[in-house]
Amino acid sequence: MSVAYELARCIVCGSADTHEIADTDDVHTEIESLWEHHSKRLRPETPPPHLMDRVAFSERPPLRVVQCTTCGLVYRNPVERPSELGKIYGDESPTTDVMQALHDTQRASYASQAERLTSVAGRHGSGLEVGSYVGAFLAAARDEGWQFAGVDINQCTNAFTRSLGFEVIDGTIEAVKSRRVDAVAIWNCLDQLADPPSAIRAARGHLGAGGLLALRVPNGACYATFSPLLDSSFAFVARNWLAQNNLLGFPYRFGFTPRSLTRLVEQNGFEVVHIVGDVLVPIADEWTRPWAAVEERVVKGLGKGAARLSPGDMPLAPWFELYAKTHAQT
């Protein structure tokens, strides 16, 4: 299937000034390294569906990855046209077994997000999760005392999540009408949207004074720091750190940095109240070799501490969470 591309500007500041992080050949080399990394750590009989989001991703690899010299946003340029995304994400049809396995694996990881959400908000309440997928956060939030509904464009995963007893709205957050909530969460999804600023504005429309926006994104600053090291004497460390955190090959449309994401939310009516660096959630499952599961726990355990101590744009943090509130007076 052919893919339509277009040249892009920075979606945060509008600048066209960039420097190149990776060209097509660099990306292909990274993807080959990613396959090598996981082929050593997964059992040879691993079913293809369980390779998704490890060595295979919904979107095609980028042709080129650049970083905005003004605000620091990392992004694909050229980028797939927005019309391509609905086909990619709306038509995915994971099996029930795969969705249940993902729900079970992710639910424990999302417990930390639900607890942190409560801590920052200072209370429980109602919420919308954009990109609810298989409902893992909805379950964790319910356990924590929240009442969240999901929003997702994939009808297959939505049907599965509804079968677990959760409310899920088909479509995008821009299409959700007249729903006031205390919090909007966009975990692991903002970086894949066609128009993240539009989603942020739509989230603002659903929140009252003091409402909370919670975002979790891959850190473009980490990719920009480690990708150039893949050809250096630090290649082994760089390759493994990026691979363990789903950054090798840059399978995202956007790599926000703390600085660029702060700018985006502030120019859309929010005030940042908390940013924390983190690592990718655990992905080891029954198809992971035992030694590799131990390796992942050790690496990410050590990395989590380093990520949270990383200064500025957190170059050591592969992922980060940003929490912002609407102004007290609106």
Buried (B, 14 or more C-beta within 10 A) or exposed (E): EEEEBEEBBBBBBEEEEBEEBBEEEBBEBBBEBBBEBBEEBBEEEBEEEBBBBBBBBEBBBBBBBBBBEBBBBBBBBBBBEEEBBEEBBBEBEBEEEBBBBBBEBBBEBBBEBBBBBBEBBEEBBBBBBBBBBBBBBBBBBBEBEBBBBBBBBBBBBBEBBEEBEBBBBBEBBBEBEEEEBBBBBBBBBBBBBBBBBBBBBBBBBBBEEBBBBBBBBBBBBBBBBBBBBBEEEEEEEBBBBBBBBBBBBBBBBBBBBBBBBBBBBEEBBBEBEBBBBBBBBBBBBEBBBEEBBEBBEEBBEEBBEBBBEBEEBBBBBBBBBBBBBBEEEE
